[in-house]
Structure formats: structure tokens, C-alpha cells
């Protein structure tokens, strides 16, 4: 922390046996609108875009047990970043 300028990072979460899943972020602190995380499902659809400042934030549920988090930042104003602290599932 803070994150780098022009970041483009990807993280994958795969949980077998999950019917639905969501990501819990203990902290999110981005330059609002310019730096963000995209949450995509297994089909590559964007489920949610997260930006700004949030504490103990729970994402929308995704169908299935796969999520890809894509973090992107621009060239200016770098803030704290994010911490994905856990994922929560609803089993099949």
C-alpha cells in the first residue's frame, strides 16, 4: 500500500460446490471513478465495479463458485488499495 500507477492485476477465486458466491472486502480505498475492481463471473460478465472508499463491503452474489477480480488504476492519485478478506458461499 499504496498501489502502483497504471496497475492491471487479476486474481481468481474458484470454490467447488458453490451455487452462489460473494467477496467480502474489509477495506477498499481507491480514487473514485478512476481506480476500481471489476468482479467477473465464469462467463466473463461483469457482475460489479467497485470504486471509492468502503469498509466491510460485500459484493453482489455471483452464480457459481468462480470469480475473477480485475484491479485497474490510472496514472495519478494512488490511495491505500483493497483487502479482500474472505468469500462467502451458498452451497448446492
C-alpha angles and dihedrals in degrees: 000000000000100000124235127262117260092018119174110175132160130203127183129207120192121180117178116219096024118134091185133008139185133185123234117211115197089194137010121178116166136147098270116254094356103063120041152143121243117205112206131186128224091276091055095252116145107242097178143355116212124197139147124037124323137160125206090357121178118204124224114275118267122210110247131006102288128093133166117203115202116191119197132177134180130229099272141050110025117197135182099293126213144300118206099201102181147339126235124209140192107213125225 
